[in-house]
Amino acid sequence: MRAQPTTNSPIIGTLHHGVKVKVIRQHGAWREIVFHQKHVWVYSAYLKALR
């Protein structure tokens, strides 16, 4: 997880496999999520859509 949707932004945390999150918005290949009440960015290749 990063503070901004870029690889130049510092890593601020890690999502573990199987953790469910809600995507708030997208910016290119990045997705903004809320994790522990903070808005953070995750590269979309690390996420899997659930139905």
C-alpha positions as CSV (number, residue, x, y, z in Angstrom):
1,M,0.0,0.0,0.0
2,R,1.2,3.5,-0.8
3,A,0.1,7.0,0.1
4,Q,-0.2,8.1,-3.5
5,P,-0.8,6.2,-6.8
6,T,2.8,6.0,-7.9
7,T,5.8,3.8,-7.2
8,N,7.7,6.9,-6.1
9,S,5.4,7.1,-3.1
10,P,6.7,5.4,0.1
11,I,5.2,2.0,1.0
12,I,3.0,2.5,4.1
13,G,1.8,-1.1,4.6
14,T,1.1,-4.5,3.2
15,L,-2.2,-6.3,2.5
16,H,-2.2,-10.0,3.3
17,H,-3.7,-12.6,1.0
18,G,-7.5,-13.0,1.5
19,V,-8.1,-9.6,3.1
20,K,-11.3,-8.0,1.7
21,V,-11.2,-4.3,0.8
22,K,-13.5,-1.9,-1.0
23,V,-12.2,0.1,-3.9
24,I,-13.2,3.8,-3.6
25,R,-11.8,5.0,-6.9
26,Q,-9.2,4.3,-9.6
27,H,-6.3,6.2,-11.1
28,G,-4.9,4.4,-14.1
29,A,-3.8,1.0,-12.8
30,W,-4.0,2.1,-9.2
31,R,-7.0,1.6,-6.8
32,E,-7.7,3.7,-3.8
33,I,-9.0,1.7,-0.8
34,V,-9.9,2.3,2.8
35,F,-7.7,0.2,5.1
36,H,-7.8,0.7,8.9
37,Q,-9.7,4.0,8.4
38,K,-7.0,5.4,6.1
39,H,-7.2,6.0,2.3
40,V,-4.3,4.2,0.6
41,W,-3.4,3.1,-2.9
42,V,-2.8,-0.4,-4.2
43,Y,-1.6,-1.5,-7.7
44,S,-4.5,-3.3,-9.3
45,A,-2.5,-6.4,-10.2
46,Y,-2.4,-7.2,-6.5
47,L,-6.2,-7.1,-6.2
48,K,-8.8,-9.7,-7.2
49,A,-12.5,-8.7,-7.8
50,L,-15.1,-10.6,-5.8
51,R,-18.7,-11.0,-6.9
